[in-house]
């Protein structure tokens, strides 16, 4: 590949000609094969927030935080938990009620102008959502519909079929 200044630059090299490190230009993993109709969306870049959850719960147990500080779920999150949430086998870590659910939110990828806010969707509809709207940023939130405890559990990017670099 030729640089504008005339010198050659190796793709994937560790540093630029001036000696400073540079970032790779390929942000997405390459697909092993071109997409075919019916291929499931590709999941990339999962971030797990369980360690932060454990630390927050330890703060509550030790008295560093009062339960009212962490049980302040937004009414829309509680409504989504009631209607679209997936039940969790474990009881709520704050009130011990069996009303703990997971809610999945999606945001359209590419910072689309169509939607600036996310929407709650059933987890099993993620493939259809990616087909319909393209790349999605997905967030899974745990919420207790009883006391209002909530915490972000994971986030990842769901790439629509055929949008990955091949």
C-alpha positions as CSV (number, residue, x, y, z in Angstrom):
1,X,0.0,0.0,0.0
2,X,1.4,3.4,-0.9
3,X,1.3,6.3,1.5
4,X,0.6,9.8,0.1
5,X,4.2,10.8,0.8
6,X,5.5,8.1,-1.5
7,X,6.9,5.6,1.0
8,X,5.4,2.2,1.6
9,X,3.5,1.3,4.7
10,X,3.0,-2.3,5.7
11,X,-0.6,-3.1,6.7
12,X,-0.6,-4.3,10.3
13,X,2.8,-3.0,11.2
14,X,3.4,-1.9,14.8
15,X,4.6,1.6,14.3
16,X,4.5,4.5,11.9
17,X,7.6,5.8,10.1
18,X,8.0,8.4,12.9
19,X,8.3,5.7,15.5
20,X,5.0,6.1,17.3
21,X,2.7,3.2,17.6
22,X,-0.4,3.3,15.5
23,X,-3.7,1.5,15.7
24,X,-4.8,-1.2,13.3
25,X,-7.4,0.0,10.8
26,X,-9.3,-3.3,10.8
27,X,-11.7,-3.1,13.7
28,X,-13.9,-6.1,12.7
29,X,-12.8,-9.7,12.5
30,X,-12.9,-11.2,9.0
31,X,-15.5,-13.8,8.2
32,X,-14.4,-17.2,7.2
33,X,-16.8,-17.3,4.3
34,X,-19.1,-14.9,2.5
35,X,-22.6,-14.6,4.0
36,X,-25.4,-16.8,2.8
37,X,-29.1,-16.2,3.3
38,X,-30.0,-17.7,6.7
39,X,-26.6,-17.1,8.3
40,X,-27.0,-16.0,11.9
41,X,-25.7,-12.5,12.8
42,X,-22.1,-12.3,14.0
43,X,-21.5,-11.3,17.6
44,X,-18.4,-9.3,18.4
45,X,-16.8,-7.5,21.4
46,X,-18.7,-8.8,24.4
47,X,-18.1,-6.9,27.7
48,X,-19.1,-8.6,30.9
49,X,-20.0,-6.4,33.9
50,X,-20.3,-9.2,36.6
51,X,-17.2,-8.1,38.5
52,X,-18.5,-4.6,38.9
53,X,-21.9,-6.1,40.0
54,X,-20.1,-8.1,42.7
55,X,-18.2,-5.1,43.9
56,X,-21.4,-3.0,44.1
57,X,-23.2,-5.7,46.0
58,X,-20.3,-6.0,48.4
59,X,-20.5,-2.2,49.0
60,X,-24.2,-2.6,49.9
61,X,-23.5,-5.6,52.2
62,X,-20.7,-3.8,54.0
63,X,-22.8,-0.7,54.5
64,X,-20.9,1.6,52.1
65,X,-24.1,2.1,50.2
66,X,-27.7,1.9,51.2
67,X,-30.1,-0.3,49.2
68,X,-32.1,2.8,48.2
69,X,-29.1,4.0,46.2
70,X,-29.0,0.9,44.0
71,X,-32.7,0.2,43.8
72,X,-33.7,3.1,41.6
73,X,-34.7,1.6,38.3
74,X,-36.4,3.9,35.8
75,X,-40.2,3.2,35.4
76,X,-39.6,2.3,31.7
77,X,-37.0,-0.3,32.7
78,X,-39.5,-1.8,35.3
79,X,-42.2,-1.9,32.6
80,X,-39.9,-3.6,30.1
81,X,-38.9,-6.1,32.8
82,X,-42.5,-6.9,33.5
83,X,-43.5,-7.3,29.8
84,X,-40.4,-8.3,27.9
85,X,-38.0,-9.6,30.6
86,X,-36.7,-13.2,30.8
87,X,-37.0,-14.7,34.3
88,X,-33.7,-15.5,36.1
89,X,-33.5,-18.5,38.4
90,X,-31.7,-16.6,41.2
91,X,-33.5,-14.4,43.6
92,X,-32.8,-10.6,43.7
93,X,-29.5,-9.9,45.5
94,X,-31.0,-7.0,47.5
95,X,-34.6,-8.0,48.5
96,X,-34.4,-11.8,47.9
97,X,-37.6,-11.8,45.9
98,X,-38.1,-14.1,42.9
99,X,-38.8,-11.1,40.6
100,X,-35.4,-10.8,39.0
101,X,-35.5,-10.6,35.1
102,X,-33.1,-9.8,32.3
103,X,-34.1,-7.2,29.8
104,X,-32.4,-6.8,26.4
105,X,-32.0,-3.4,24.7
106,X,-30.8,-2.7,21.2
107,X,-29.4,0.4,19.6
108,X,-29.0,0.7,15.9
109,X,-25.4,0.5,14.8
110,X,-23.6,3.2,12.9
111,X,-25.1,5.9,15.0
112,X,-28.2,5.9,12.8
113,X,-30.3,9.0,12.6
114,X,-33.5,6.9,12.8
115,X,-33.2,6.0,16.5
116,X,-31.2,7.8,19.1
117,X,-32.6,5.8,22.0
118,X,-32.7,2.1,22.5
119,X,-35.7,-0.2,22.5
120,X,-36.3,-3.2,24.7
121,X,-36.8,-6.4,22.6
122,X,-37.3,-10.1,23.5
123,X,-33.9,-11.8,23.5
124,X,-35.0,-14.4,21.0
125,X,-35.8,-11.7,18.4
126,X,-32.2,-10.4,18.1
127,X,-31.5,-12.2,14.8
128,X,-34.7,-10.7,13.3
129,X,-33.8,-7.3,14.6
130,X,-30.3,-7.5,13.0
131,X,-31.8,-8.5,9.7
132,X,-34.2,-5.7,9.8
133,X,-32.1,-2.8,11.2
134,X,-28.5,-3.8,10.4
135,X,-25.7,-3.7,13.0
136,X,-26.9,-3.4,16.6
137,X,-25.4,-2.5,19.9
138,X,-27.0,-4.9,22.5
139,X,-27.2,-4.4,26.2
140,X,-28.5,-6.9,28.8
141,X,-29.8,-5.4,32.0
142,X,-30.8,-7.3,35.2
143,X,-33.8,-5.7,37.0
144,X,-35.9,-6.7,40.0
145,X,-39.5,-5.7,39.4
146,X,-40.1,-5.8,43.1
147,X,-37.5,-3.5,44.7
148,X,-36.0,-1.7,41.6
149,X,-32.5,-3.2,41.7
150,X,-30.9,-3.0,38.3
151,X,-27.4,-3.5,36.8
152,X,-25.9,-3.8,33.4
153,X,-24.8,-7.4,32.8
154,X,-23.2,-7.4,29.4
155,X,-22.9,-5.5,26.1
156,X,-21.9,-6.6,22.7
157,X,-22.1,-5.7,19.0
158,X,-24.3,-7.8,16.8
159,X,-23.2,-7.5,13.1
160,X,-25.9,-8.0,10.5
161,X,-25.5,-10.7,8.0
162,X,-22.9,-9.6,5.3
163,X,-21.7,-6.5,7.1
164,X,-18.5,-8.0,8.4
165,X,-15.3,-7.5,6.4
166,X,-14.4,-10.6,4.3
